Amino acid sequence: MKKKIPTFRTNEDAENFFSKEDLSVYDLSGAKPVQFEFKPKDRSINIRLSDDLLAAVRQKAEREGIPYQRFIRQALERAVSQGN
């Protein structure tokens, strides 16, 4: 049986753990891929949404564990990249 990854209090604690540990002995079955946002956000926009749509977006973003504005940005990026 593989070990469970501990919970970390700080990013520094997590970095120290992952830089030293052999991850092959840990259960990574619940891991999800993460996409980091490195590009600066140069523009701000306003968008009008129905209350129901905004509530659904916020709920879905919360389930994914990300802020709702990042969720919207990722949805837009996926939609644009699928057209290429």
PDB file with SEQRES, HELIX, SHEET and CRYST1 records, atoms N, CA, C and O in Angstrom:
SEQRES   1 A   84  MET LYS LYS LYS ILE PRO THR PHE ARG THR ASN GLU ASP          
SEQRES   2 A   84  ALA GLU ASN PHE PHE SER LYS GLU ASP LEU SER VAL TYR          
SEQRES   3 A   84  ASP LEU SER GLY ALA LYS PRO VAL GLN PHE GLU PHE LYS          
SEQRES   4 A   84  PRO LYS ASP ARG SER ILE ASN ILE ARG LEU SER ASP ASP          
SEQRES   5 A   84  LEU LEU ALA ALA VAL ARG GLN LYS ALA GLU ARG GLU GLY          
SEQRES   6 A   84  ILE PRO TYR GLN ARG PHE ILE ARG GLN ALA LEU GLU ARG          
SEQRES   7 A   84  ALA VAL SER GLN GLY ASN                                      
HELIX    1 AA1 ASN A   11  LYS A   20  1                                  10    
HELIX    2 AA2 LEU A   23  VAL A   25  5                                   3    
HELIX    3 AA3 ASP A   51  GLU A   64  1                                  14    
HELIX    4 AA4 TYR A   68  GLN A   82  1                                  15    
CRYST1    1.000    1.000    1.000  90.00  90.00  90.00 P 1           1          
ATOM      1  N   MET A   1       0.850  -1.186   0.000  1.00  0.00           N  
ATOM      2  CA  MET A   1       0.000   0.000   0.000  1.00  0.00           C  
ATOM      3  C   MET A   1       0.889   1.241   0.000  1.00  0.00           C  
ATOM      4  O   MET A   1       1.836   1.343   0.780  1.00  0.00           O  
ATOM      5  N   LYS A   2       0.570   2.173  -0.880  1.00  0.00           N  
ATOM      6  CA  LYS A   2       1.383   3.379  -1.004  1.00  0.00           C  
ATOM      7  C   LYS A   2       1.045   4.393   0.078  1.00  0.00           C  
ATOM      8  O   LYS A   2      -0.058   4.405   0.624  1.00  0.00           O  
ATOM      9  N   LYS A   3       2.022   5.240   0.374  1.00  0.00           N  
ATOM     10  CA  LYS A   3       1.850   6.277   1.393  1.00  0.00           C  
ATOM     11  C   LYS A   3       0.951   7.397   0.887  1.00  0.00           C  
ATOM     12  O   LYS A   3       0.850   7.643  -0.315  1.00  0.00           O  
ATOM     13  N   LYS A   4       0.305   8.067   1.830  1.00  0.00           N  
ATOM     14  CA  LYS A   4      -0.521   9.221   1.506  1.00  0.00           C  
ATOM     15  C   LYS A   4       0.346  10.476   1.573  1.00  0.00           C  
ATOM     16  O   LYS A   4       1.180  10.612   2.468  1.00  0.00           O  
ATOM     17  N   ILE A   5       0.147  11.387   0.629  1.00  0.00           N  
ATOM     18  CA  ILE A   5       0.897  12.653   0.630  1.00  0.00           C  
ATOM     19  C   ILE A   5       0.379  13.510   1.786  1.00  0.00           C  
ATOM     20  O   ILE A   5      -0.831  13.679   1.935  1.00  0.00           O  
ATOM     21  N   PRO A   6       1.284  14.050   2.601  1.00  0.00           N  
ATOM     22  CA  PRO A   6       0.836  14.869   3.734  1.00  0.00           C  
ATOM     23  C   PRO A   6       0.256  16.205   3.280  1.00  0.00           C  
ATOM     24  O   PRO A   6       0.415  16.608   2.128  1.00  0.00           O  
ATOM     25  N   THR A   7      -0.412  16.876   4.198  1.00  0.00           N  
ATOM     26  CA  THR A   7      -0.928  18.222   3.962  1.00  0.00           C  
ATOM     27  C   THR A   7       0.142  19.213   4.409  1.00  0.00           C  
ATOM     28  O   THR A   7       0.791  19.014   5.436  1.00  0.00           O  
ATOM     29  N   PHE A   8       0.321  20.270   3.641  1.00  0.00           N  
ATOM     30  CA  PHE A   8       1.369  21.249   3.937  1.00  0.00           C  
ATOM     31  C   PHE A   8       0.754  22.561   4.378  1.00  0.00           C  
ATOM     32  O   PHE A   8      -0.303  22.963   3.892  1.00  0.00           O  
ATOM     33  N   ARG A   9       1.424  23.222   5.301  1.00  0.00           N  
ATOM     34  CA  ARG A   9       0.945  24.522   5.776  1.00  0.00           C  
ATOM     35  C   ARG A   9       1.397  25.666   4.883  1.00  0.00           C  
ATOM     36  O   ARG A   9       0.706  26.678   4.764  1.00  0.00           O  
ATOM     37  N   THR A  10       2.549  25.507   4.257  1.00  0.00           N  
ATOM     38  CA  THR A  10       3.078  26.585   3.419  1.00  0.00           C  
ATOM     39  C   THR A  10       3.594  26.010   2.107  1.00  0.00           C  
ATOM     40  O   THR A  10       3.820  24.805   1.993  1.00  0.00           O  
ATOM     41  N   ASN A  11       3.778  26.877   1.121  1.00  0.00           N  
ATOM     42  CA  ASN A  11       4.375  26.468  -0.146  1.00  0.00           C  
ATOM     43  C   ASN A  11       5.806  25.990   0.074  1.00  0.00           C  
ATOM     44  O   ASN A  11       6.267  25.058  -0.585  1.00  0.00           O  
ATOM     45  N   GLU A  12       6.499  26.634   1.004  1.00  0.00           N  
ATOM     46  CA  GLU A  12       7.881  26.252   1.296  1.00  0.00           C  
ATOM     47  C   GLU A  12       7.950  24.822   1.830  1.00  0.00           C  
ATOM     48  O   GLU A  12       8.832  24.055   1.445  1.00  0.00           O  
ATOM     49  N   ASP A  13       7.018  24.465   2.716  1.00  0.00           N  
ATOM     50  CA  ASP A  13       6.965  23.090   3.229  1.00  0.00           C  
ATOM     51  C   ASP A  13       6.750  22.103   2.078  1.00  0.00           C  
ATOM     52  O   ASP A  13       7.396  21.055   2.031  1.00  0.00           O  
ATOM     53  N   ALA A  14       5.864  22.427   1.171  1.00  0.00           N  
ATOM     54  CA  ALA A  14       5.588  21.549   0.025  1.00  0.00           C  
ATOM     55  C   ALA A  14       6.820  21.434  -0.872  1.00  0.00           C  
ATOM     56  O   ALA A  14       7.174  20.335  -1.298  1.00  0.00           O  
ATOM     57  N   GLU A  15       7.468  22.551  -1.157  1.00  0.00           N  
ATOM     58  CA  GLU A  15       8.666  22.524  -2.001  1.00  0.00           C  
ATOM     59  C   GLU A  15       9.756  21.667  -1.380  1.00  0.00           C  
ATOM     60  O   GLU A  15      10.401  20.879  -2.072  1.00  0.00           O  
ATOM     61  N   ASN A  16       9.965  21.817  -0.077  1.00  0.00           N  
ATOM     62  CA  ASN A  16      10.984  21.011   0.609  1.00  0.00           C  
ATOM     63  C   ASN A  16      10.656  19.526   0.528  1.00  0.00           C  
ATOM     64  O   ASN A  16      11.538  18.706   0.273  1.00  0.00           O  
ATOM     65  N   PHE A  17       9.400  19.181   0.743  1.00  0.00           N  
ATOM     66  CA  PHE A  17       8.982  17.789   0.693  1.00  0.00           C  
ATOM     67  C   PHE A  17       9.224  17.202  -0.695  1.00  0.00           C  
ATOM     68  O   PHE A  17       9.864  16.159  -0.825  1.00  0.00           O  
ATOM     69  N   PHE A  18       8.718  17.862  -1.725  1.00  0.00           N  
ATOM     70  CA  PHE A  18       8.787  17.305  -3.077  1.00  0.00           C  
ATOM     71  C   PHE A  18      10.191  17.327  -3.663  1.00  0.00           C  
ATOM     72  O   PHE A  18      10.486  16.558  -4.578  1.00  0.00           O  
ATOM     73  N   SER A  19      11.057  18.187  -3.156  1.00  0.00           N  
ATOM     74  CA  SER A  19      12.426  18.212  -3.666  1.00  0.00           C  
ATOM     75  C   SER A  19      13.253  17.050  -3.113  1.00  0.00           C  
ATOM     76  O   SER A  19      14.287  16.703  -3.684  1.00  0.00           O  
ATOM     77  N   LYS A  20      12.807  16.444  -2.005  1.00  0.00           N  
ATOM     78  CA  LYS A  20      13.599  15.407  -1.343  1.00  0.00           C  
ATOM     79  C   LYS A  20      12.996  14.007  -1.431  1.00  0.00           C  
ATOM     80  O   LYS A  20      13.728  13.024  -1.318  1.00  0.00           O  
ATOM     81  N   GLU A  21      11.717  13.894  -1.623  1.00  0.00           N  
ATOM     82  CA  GLU A  21      11.035  12.603  -1.535  1.00  0.00           C  
ATOM     83  C   GLU A  21      11.023  11.830  -2.852  1.00  0.00           C  
ATOM     84  O   GLU A  21      11.050  12.413  -3.936  1.00  0.00           O  
ATOM     85  N   ASP A  22      10.983  10.518  -2.730  1.00  0.00           N  
ATOM     86  CA  ASP A  22      10.782   9.626  -3.868  1.00  0.00           C  
ATOM     87  C   ASP A  22       9.273   9.448  -4.025  1.00  0.00           C  
ATOM     88  O   ASP A  22       8.647   8.748  -3.229  1.00  0.00           O  
ATOM     89  N   LEU A  23       8.691  10.070  -5.034  1.00  0.00           N  
ATOM     90  CA  LEU A  23       7.235  10.072  -5.188  1.00  0.00           C  
ATOM     91  C   LEU A  23       6.668   8.728  -5.627  1.00  0.00           C  
ATOM     92  O   LEU A  23       5.453   8.534  -5.592  1.00  0.00           O  
ATOM     93  N   SER A  24       7.519   7.805  -6.037  1.00  0.00           N  
ATOM     94  CA  SER A  24       7.016   6.502  -6.474  1.00  0.00           C  
ATOM     95  C   SER A  24       6.434   5.691  -5.322  1.00  0.00           C  
ATOM     96  O   SER A  24       5.733   4.708  -5.560  1.00  0.00           O  
ATOM     97  N   VAL A  25       6.710   6.083  -4.077  1.00  0.00           N  
ATOM     98  CA  VAL A  25       6.163   5.351  -2.931  1.00  0.00           C  
ATOM     99  C   VAL A  25       4.876   5.993  -2.413  1.00  0.00           C  
ATOM    100  O   VAL A  25       4.324   5.548  -1.407  1.00  0.00           O  
ATOM    101  N   TYR A  26       4.397   7.031  -3.090  1.00  0.00           N  
ATOM    102  CA  TYR A  26       3.196   7.748  -2.652  1.00  0.00           C  
ATOM    103  C   TYR A  26       2.035   7.481  -3.591  1.00  0.00           C  
ATOM    104  O   TYR A  26       2.224   7.247  -4.784  1.00  0.00           O  
ATOM    105  N   ASP A  27       0.831   7.520  -3.039  1.00  0.00           N  
ATOM    106  CA  ASP A  27      -0.390   7.337  -3.814  1.00  0.00           C  
ATOM    107  C   ASP A  27      -0.735   8.658  -4.504  1.00  0.00           C  
ATOM    108  O   ASP A  27      -1.124   9.626  -3.849  1.00  0.00           O  
ATOM    109  N   LEU A  28      -0.592   8.687  -5.797  1.00  0.00           N  
ATOM    110  CA  LEU A  28      -0.885   9.895  -6.579  1.00  0.00           C  
ATOM    111  C   LEU A  28      -2.175   9.743  -7.382  1.00  0.00           C  
ATOM    112  O   LEU A  28      -2.413  10.495  -8.327  1.00  0.00           O  
ATOM    113  N   SER A  29      -3.006   8.772  -7.009  1.00  0.00           N  
ATOM    114  CA  SER A  29      -4.216   8.494  -7.781  1.00  0.00           C  
ATOM    115  C   SER A  29      -5.204   9.655  -7.778  1.00  0.00           C  
ATOM    116  O   SER A  29      -5.986   9.793  -8.718  1.00  0.00           O  
ATOM    117  N   GLY A  30      -5.187  10.485  -6.752  1.00  0.00           N  
ATOM    118  CA  GLY A  30      -6.114  11.612  -6.693  1.00  0.00           C  
ATOM    119  C   GLY A  30      -5.536  12.897  -7.267  1.00  0.00           C  
ATOM    120  O   GLY A  30      -6.179  13.946  -7.214  1.00  0.00           O  
ATOM    121  N   ALA A  31      -4.334  12.822  -7.812  1.00  0.00           N  
ATOM    122  CA  ALA A  31      -3.676  14.026  -8.342  1.00  0.00           C  
ATOM    123  C   ALA A  31      -4.369  14.512  -9.612  1.00  0.00           C  
ATOM    124  O   ALA A  31      -4.844  13.718 -10.423  1.00  0.00           O  
ATOM    125  N   LYS A  32      -4.415  15.823  -9.762  1.00  0.00           N  
ATOM    126  CA  LYS A  32      -4.995  16.436 -10.954  1.00  0.00           C  
ATOM    127  C   LYS A  32      -3.936  17.291 -11.626  1.00  0.00           C  
ATOM    128  O   LYS A  32      -3.131  17.918 -10.937  1.00  0.00           O  
ATOM    129  N   PRO A  33      -3.914  17.336 -12.959  1.00  0.00           N  
ATOM    130  CA  PRO A  33      -2.976  18.232 -13.638  1.00  0.00           C  
ATOM    131  C   PRO A  33      -3.325  19.687 -13.334  1.00  0.00           C  
ATOM    132  O   PRO A  33      -4.496  20.050 -13.226  1.00  0.00           O  
ATOM    133  N   VAL A  34      -2.311  20.490 -13.203  1.00  0.00           N  
ATOM    134  CA  VAL A  34      -2.497  21.908 -12.875  1.00  0.00           C  
ATOM    135  C   VAL A  34      -1.818  22.743 -13.945  1.00  0.00           C  
ATOM    136  O   VAL A  34      -0.704  22.441 -14.374  1.00  0.00           O  
ATOM    137  N   GLN A  35      -2.495  23.786 -14.363  1.00  0.00           N  
ATOM    138  CA  GLN A  35      -1.921  24.708 -15.327  1.00  0.00           C  
ATOM    139  C   GLN A  35      -1.697  26.037 -14.615  1.00  0.00           C  
ATOM    140  O   GLN A  35      -2.637  26.654 -14.115  1.00  0.00           O  
ATOM    141  N   PHE A  36      -0.443  26.465 -14.578  1.00  0.00           N  
ATOM    142  CA  PHE A  36      -0.125  27.716 -13.910  1.00  0.00           C  
ATOM    143  C   PHE A  36      -0.245  28.878 -14.877  1.00  0.00           C  
ATOM    144  O   PHE A  36      -0.003  28.728 -16.074  1.00  0.00           O  
ATOM    145  N   GLU A  37      -0.618  30.031 -14.357  1.00  0.00           N  
ATOM    146  CA  GLU A  37      -0.760  31.231 -15.172  1.00  0.00           C  
ATOM    147  C   GLU A  37       0.447  32.127 -14.930  1.00  0.00           C  
ATOM    148  O   GLU A  37       0.578  32.724 -13.862  1.00  0.00           O  
ATOM    149  N   PHE A  38       1.326  32.221 -15.920  1.00  0.00           N  
ATOM    150  CA  PHE A  38       2.525  33.025 -15.776  1.00  0.00           C  
ATOM    151  C   PHE A  38       2.438  34.357 -16.512  1.00  0.00           C  
ATOM    152  O   PHE A  38       3.097  35.329 -16.142  1.00  0.00           O  
ATOM    153  N   LYS A  39       1.623  34.388 -17.548  1.00  0.00           N  
ATOM    154  CA  LYS A  39       1.523  35.630 -18.325  1.00  0.00           C  
ATOM    155  C   LYS A  39       0.794  36.694 -17.520  1.00  0.00           C  
ATOM    156  O   LYS A  39      -0.181  36.396 -16.831  1.00  0.00           O  
ATOM    157  N   PRO A  40       1.269  37.943 -17.606  1.00  0.00           N  
ATOM    158  CA  PRO A  40       0.552  39.021 -16.914  1.00  0.00           C  
ATOM    159  C   PRO A  40      -0.805  39.264 -17.576  1.00  0.00           C  
ATOM    160  O   PRO A  40      -0.979  39.051 -18.776  1.00  0.00           O  
ATOM    161  N   LYS A  41      -1.732  39.704 -16.784  1.00  0.00           N  
ATOM    162  CA  LYS A  41      -3.056  40.048 -17.312  1.00  0.00           C  
ATOM    163  C   LYS A  41      -3.026  41.526 -17.668  1.00  0.00           C  
ATOM    164  O   LYS A  41      -3.055  42.387 -16.789  1.00  0.00           O  
ATOM    165  N   ASP A  42      -2.967  41.812 -18.959  1.00  0.00           N  
ATOM    166  CA  ASP A  42      -2.790  43.185 -19.433  1.00  0.00           C  
ATOM    167  C   ASP A  42      -4.099  43.964 -19.525  1.00  0.00           C  
ATOM    168  O   ASP A  42      -4.105  45.189 -19.401  1.00  0.00           O  
ATOM    169  N   ARG A  43      -5.181  43.272 -19.736  1.00  0.00           N  
ATOM    170  CA  ARG A  43      -6.460  43.936 -19.976  1.00  0.00           C  
ATOM    171  C   ARG A  43      -7.509  43.467 -18.975  1.00  0.00           C  
ATOM    172  O   ARG A  43      -7.478  42.339 -18.484  1.00  0.00           O  
ATOM    173  N   SER A  44      -8.410  44.350 -18.699  1.00  0.00           N  
ATOM    174  CA  SER A  44      -9.553  44.028 -17.855  1.00  0.00           C  
ATOM    175  C   SER A  44     -10.805  44.256 -18.705  1.00  0.00           C  
ATOM    176  O   SER A  44     -10.886  45.227 -19.458  1.00  0.00           O  
ATOM    177  N   ILE A  45     -11.783  43.347 -18.573  1.00  0.00           N  
ATOM    178  CA  ILE A  45     -13.031  43.508 -19.326  1.00  0.00           C  
ATOM    179  C   ILE A  45     -14.206  43.414 -18.364  1.00  0.00           C  
ATOM    180  O   ILE A  45     -14.083  42.894 -17.255  1.00  0.00           O  
ATOM    181  N   ASN A  46     -15.318  43.913 -18.799  1.00  0.00           N  
ATOM    182  CA  ASN A  46     -16.586  43.742 -18.081  1.00  0.00           C  
ATOM    183  C   ASN A  46     -17.476  42.874 -18.951  1.00  0.00           C  
ATOM    184  O   ASN A  46     -17.505  43.021 -20.173  1.00  0.00           O  
ATOM    185  N   ILE A  47     -18.194  41.978 -18.314  1.00  0.00           N  
ATOM    186  CA  ILE A  47     -19.084  41.099 -19.061  1.00  0.00           C  
ATOM    187  C   ILE A  47     -20.374  40.941 -18.258  1.00  0.00           C  
ATOM    188  O   ILE A  47     -20.345  40.798 -17.036  1.00  0.00           O  
ATOM    189  N   ARG A  48     -21.474  40.968 -18.944  1.00  0.00           N  
ATOM    190  CA  ARG A  48     -22.765  40.838 -18.276  1.00  0.00           C  
ATOM    191  C   ARG A  48     -23.228  39.382 -18.409  1.00  0.00           C  
ATOM    192  O   ARG A  48     -23.288  38.830 -19.508  1.00  0.00           O  
ATOM    193  N   LEU A  49     -23.553  38.777 -17.260  1.00  0.00           N  
ATOM    194  CA  LEU A  49     -24.028  37.395 -17.212  1.00  0.00           C  
ATOM    195  C   LEU A  49     -25.317  37.342 -16.408  1.00  0.00           C  
ATOM    196  O   LEU A  49     -25.560  38.184 -15.543  1.00  0.00           O  
ATOM    197  N   SER A  50     -26.132  36.353 -16.700  1.00  0.00           N  
ATOM    198  CA  SER A  50     -27.327  36.154 -15.871  1.00  0.00           C  
ATOM    199  C   SER A  50     -26.880  35.667 -14.491  1.00  0.00           C  
ATOM    200  O   SER A  50     -25.801  35.096 -14.340  1.00  0.00           O  
ATOM    201  N   ASP A  51     -27.722  35.902 -13.497  1.00  0.00           N  
ATOM    202  CA  ASP A  51     -27.412  35.436 -12.145  1.00  0.00           C  
ATOM    203  C   ASP A  51     -27.227  33.924 -12.115  1.00  0.00           C  
ATOM    204  O   ASP A  51     -26.343  33.413 -11.427  1.00  0.00           O  
ATOM    205  N   ASP A  52     -28.062  33.213 -12.862  1.00  0.00           N  
ATOM    206  CA  ASP A  52     -27.979  31.746 -12.884  1.00  0.00           C  
ATOM    207  C   ASP A  52     -26.655  31.269 -13.473  1.00  0.00           C  
ATOM    208  O   ASP A  52     -26.033  30.352 -12.936  1.00  0.00           O  
ATOM    209  N   LEU A  53     -26.214  31.890 -14.582  1.00  0.00           N  
ATOM    210  CA  LEU A  53     -24.962  31.492 -15.205  1.00  0.00           C  
ATOM    211  C   LEU A  53     -23.786  31.796 -14.283  1.00  0.00           C  
ATOM    212  O   LEU A  53     -22.899  30.958 -14.124  1.00  0.00           O  
ATOM    213  N   LEU A  54     -23.765  32.965 -13.680  1.00  0.00           N  
ATOM    214  CA  LEU A  54     -22.671  33.323 -12.776  1.00  0.00           C  
ATOM    215  C   LEU A  54     -22.638  32.370 -11.585  1.00  0.00           C  
ATOM    216  O   LEU A  54     -21.561  31.947 -11.165  1.00  0.00           O  
ATOM    217  N   ALA A  55     -23.791  32.031 -11.042  1.00  0.00           N  
ATOM    218  CA  ALA A  55     -23.846  31.090  -9.915  1.00  0.00           C  
ATOM    219  C   ALA A  55     -23.297  29.724 -10.321  1.00  0.00           C  
ATOM    220  O   ALA A  55     -22.574  29.091  -9.552  1.00  0.00           O  
ATOM    221  N   ALA A  56     -23.639  29.271 -11.523  1.00  0.00           N  
ATOM    222  CA  ALA A  56     -23.151  27.980 -12.011  1.00  0.00           C  
ATOM    223  C   ALA A  56     -21.635  28.012 -12.214  1.00  0.00           C  
ATOM    224  O   ALA A  56     -20.937  27.055 -11.881  1.00  0.00           O  
ATOM    225  N   VAL A  57     -21.136  29.120 -12.763  1.00  0.00           N  
ATOM    226  CA  VAL A  57     -19.694  29.269 -12.971  1.00  0.00           C  
ATOM    227  C   VAL A  57     -18.971  29.247 -11.632  1.00  0.00           C  
ATOM    228  O   VAL A  57     -17.969  28.550 -11.475  1.00  0.00           O  
ATOM    229  N   ARG A  58     -19.475  30.008 -10.669  1.00  0.00           N  
ATOM    230  CA  ARG A  58     -18.839  30.048  -9.345  1.00  0.00           C  
ATOM    231  C   ARG A  58     -18.850  28.668  -8.688  1.00  0.00           C  
ATOM    232  O   ARG A  58     -17.868  28.258  -8.069  1.00  0.00           O  
ATOM    233  N   GLN A  59     -19.957  27.965  -8.827  1.00  0.00           N  
ATOM    234  CA  GLN A  59     -20.076  26.644  -8.231  1.00  0.00           C  
ATOM    235  C   GLN A  59     -19.085  25.662  -8.866  1.00  0.00           C  
ATOM    236  O   GLN A  59     -18.416  24.900  -8.168  1.00  0.00           O  
ATOM    237  N   LYS A  60     -19.003  25.694 -10.177  1.00  0.00           N  
ATOM    238  CA  LYS A  60     -18.078  24.802 -10.888  1.00  0.00           C  
ATOM    239  C   LYS A  60     -16.627  25.140 -10.538  1.00  0.00           C  
ATOM    240  O   LYS A  60     -15.815  24.238 -10.333  1.00  0.00           O  
ATOM    241  N   ALA A  61     -16.299  26.427 -10.468  1.00  0.00           N  
ATOM    242  CA  ALA A  61     -14.944  26.851 -10.107  1.00  0.00           C  
ATOM    243  C   ALA A  61     -14.603  26.398  -8.690  1.00  0.00           C  
ATOM    244  O   ALA A  61     -13.485  25.955  -8.424  1.00  0.00           O  
ATOM    245  N   GLU A  62     -15.561  26.511  -7.794  1.00  0.00           N  
ATOM    246  CA  GLU A  62     -15.328  26.076  -6.406  1.00  0.00           C  
ATOM    247  C   GLU A  62     -15.056  24.576  -6.346  1.00  0.00           C  
ATOM    248  O   GLU A  62     -14.177  24.129  -5.609  1.00  0.00           O  
ATOM    249  N   ARG A  63     -15.813  23.797  -7.126  1.00  0.00           N  
ATOM    250  CA  ARG A  63     -15.578  22.348  -7.170  1.00  0.00           C  
ATOM    251  C   ARG A  63     -14.186  22.025  -7.687  1.00  0.00           C  
ATOM    252  O   ARG A  63     -13.570  21.052  -7.254  1.00  0.00           O  
ATOM    253  N   GLU A  64     -13.688  22.840  -8.615  1.00  0.00           N  
ATOM    254  CA  GLU A  64     -12.349  22.624  -9.163  1.00  0.00           C  
ATOM    255  C   GLU A  64     -11.266  23.259  -8.300  1.00  0.00           C  
ATOM    256  O   GLU A  64     -10.075  23.057  -8.540  1.00  0.00           O  
ATOM    257  N   GLY A  65     -11.680  24.029  -7.292  1.00  0.00           N  
ATOM    258  CA  GLY A  65     -10.729  24.610  -6.360  1.00  0.00           C  
ATOM    259  C   GLY A  65      -9.959  25.798  -6.897  1.00  0.00           C  
ATOM    260  O   GLY A  65      -8.812  26.033  -6.515  1.00  0.00           O  
ATOM    261  N   ILE A  66     -10.604  26.556  -7.800  1.00  0.00           N  
ATOM    262  CA  ILE A  66      -9.950  27.736  -8.365  1.00  0.00           C  
ATOM    263  C   ILE A  66     -10.896  28.931  -8.289  1.00  0.00           C  
ATOM    264  O   ILE A  66     -12.111  28.754  -8.204  1.00  0.00           O  
ATOM    265  N   PRO A  67     -10.350  30.145  -8.318  1.00  0.00           N  
ATOM    266  CA  PRO A  67     -11.209  31.332  -8.343  1.00  0.00           C  
ATOM    267  C   PRO A  67     -12.056  31.352  -9.622  1.00  0.00           C  
ATOM    268  O   PRO A  67     -11.631  30.855 -10.664  1.00  0.00           O  
ATOM    269  N   TYR A  68     -13.249  31.929  -9.529  1.00  0.00           N  
ATOM    270  CA  TYR A  68     -14.163  31.875 -10.677  1.00  0.00           C  
ATOM    271  C   TYR A  68     -13.639  32.658 -11.881  1.00  0.00           C  
ATOM    272  O   TYR A  68     -13.902  32.271 -13.019  1.00  0.00           O  
ATOM    273  N   GLN A  69     -12.905  33.745 -11.657  1.00  0.00           N  
ATOM    274  CA  GLN A  69     -12.374  34.490 -12.800  1.00  0.00           C  
ATOM    275  C   GLN A  69     -11.313  33.670 -13.539  1.00  0.00           C  
ATOM    276  O   GLN A  69     -11.237  33.722 -14.767  1.00  0.00           O  
ATOM    277  N   ARG A  70     -10.499  32.919 -12.804  1.00  0.00           N  
ATOM    278  CA  ARG A  70      -9.524  32.040 -13.451  1.00  0.00           C  
ATOM    279  C   ARG A  70     -10.261  30.951 -14.225  1.00  0.00           C  
ATOM    280  O   ARG A  70      -9.842  30.581 -15.322  1.00  0.00           O  
ATOM    281  N   PHE A  71     -11.351  30.436 -13.665  1.00  0.00           N  
ATOM    282  CA  PHE A  71     -12.146  29.419 -14.347  1.00  0.00           C  
ATOM    283  C   PHE A  71     -12.658  29.949 -15.683  1.00  0.00           C  
ATOM    284  O   PHE A  71     -12.585  29.255 -16.697  1.00  0.00           O  
ATOM    285  N   ILE A  72     -13.174  31.174 -15.687  1.00  0.00           N  
ATOM    286  CA  ILE A  72     -13.672  31.797 -16.923  1.00  0.00           C  
ATOM    287  C   ILE A  72     -12.532  31.967 -17.919  1.00  0.00           C  
ATOM    288  O   ILE A  72     -12.694  31.677 -19.104  1.00  0.00           O  
ATOM    289  N   ARG A  73     -11.377  32.439 -17.442  1.00  0.00           N  
ATOM    290  CA  ARG A  73     -10.216  32.638 -18.315  1.00  0.00           C  
ATOM    291  C   ARG A  73      -9.785  31.309 -18.935  1.00  0.00           C  
ATOM    292  O   ARG A  73      -9.490  31.253 -20.129  1.00  0.00           O  
ATOM    293  N   GLN A  74      -9.747  30.235 -18.132  1.00  0.00           N  
ATOM    294  CA  GLN A  74      -9.357  28.936 -18.659  1.00  0.00           C  
ATOM    295  C   GLN A  74     -10.353  28.423 -19.673  1.00  0.00           C  
ATOM    296  O   GLN A  74      -9.963  27.818 -20.671  1.00  0.00           O  
ATOM    297  N   ALA A  75     -11.650  28.657 -19.435  1.00  0.00           N  
ATOM    298  CA  ALA A  75     -12.672  28.233 -20.388  1.00  0.00           C  
ATOM    299  C   ALA A  75     -12.489  28.968 -21.722  1.00  0.00           C  
ATOM    300  O   ALA A  75     -12.619  28.368 -22.789  1.00  0.00           O  
ATOM    301  N   LEU A  76     -12.189  30.255 -21.653  1.00  0.00           N  
ATOM    302  CA  LEU A  76     -11.957  31.023 -22.877  1.00  0.00           C  
ATOM    303  C   LEU A  76     -10.701  30.527 -23.606  1.00  0.00           C  
ATOM    304  O   LEU A  76     -10.697  30.393 -24.830  1.00  0.00           O  
ATOM    305  N   GLU A  77      -9.639  30.256 -22.840  1.00  0.00           N  
ATOM    306  CA  GLU A  77      -8.406  29.756 -23.468  1.00  0.00           C  
ATOM    307  C   GLU A  77      -8.635  28.410 -24.145  1.00  0.00           C  
ATOM    308  O   GLU A  77      -8.135  28.176 -25.246  1.00  0.00           O  
ATOM    309  N   ARG A  78      -9.391  27.519 -23.491  1.00  0.00           N  
ATOM    310  CA  ARG A  78      -9.701  26.217 -24.108  1.00  0.00           C  
ATOM    311  C   ARG A  78     -10.496  26.400 -25.383  1.00  0.00           C  
ATOM    312  O   ARG A  78     -10.212  25.758 -26.395  1.00  0.00           O  
ATOM    313  N   ALA A  79     -11.490  27.271 -25.342  1.00  0.00           N  
ATOM    314  CA  ALA A  79     -12.332  27.489 -26.523  1.00  0.00           C  
ATOM    315  C   ALA A  79     -11.520  28.043 -27.692  1.00  0.00           C  
ATOM    316  O   ALA A  79     -11.727  27.642 -28.838  1.00  0.00           O  
ATOM    317  N   VAL A  80     -10.612  28.945 -27.412  1.00  0.00           N  
ATOM    318  CA  VAL A  80      -9.794  29.544 -28.482  1.00  0.00           C  
ATOM    319  C   VAL A  80      -8.775  28.544 -29.009  1.00  0.00           C  
ATOM    320  O   VAL A  80      -8.549  28.478 -30.217  1.00  0.00           O  
ATOM    321  N   SER A  81      -8.155  27.765 -28.126  1.00  0.00           N  
ATOM    322  CA  SER A  81      -7.113  26.816 -28.573  1.00  0.00           C  
ATOM    323  C   SER A  81      -7.704  25.647 -29.344  1.00  0.00           C  
ATOM    324  O   SER A  81      -7.010  25.060 -30.174  1.00  0.00           O  
ATOM    325  N   GLN A  82      -8.963  25.287 -29.100  1.00  0.00           N  
ATOM    326  CA  GLN A  82      -9.585  24.179 -29.832  1.00  0.00           C  
ATOM    327  C   GLN A  82      -9.838  24.551 -31.289  1.00  0.00           C  
ATOM    328  O   GLN A  82      -9.982  23.670 -32.137  1.00  0.00           O  
ATOM    329  N   GLY A  83      -9.894  25.825 -31.581  1.00  0.00           N  
ATOM    330  CA  GLY A  83     -10.114  26.275 -32.950  1.00  0.00           C  
ATOM    331  C   GLY A  83      -8.871  26.218 -33.811  1.00  0.00           C  
ATOM    332  O   GLY A  83      -8.950  26.381 -35.028  1.00  0.00           O  
ATOM    333  N   ASN A  84      -7.708  25.985 -33.185  1.00  0.00           N  
ATOM    334  CA  ASN A  84      -6.435  25.953 -33.945  1.00  0.00           C  
ATOM    335  C   ASN A  84      -6.184  24.623 -34.571  1.00  0.00           C  
ATOM    336  O   ASN A  84      -5.166  24.436 -35.237  1.00  0.00           O  
TER     337      ASN A  84                                                      
END                                                                             
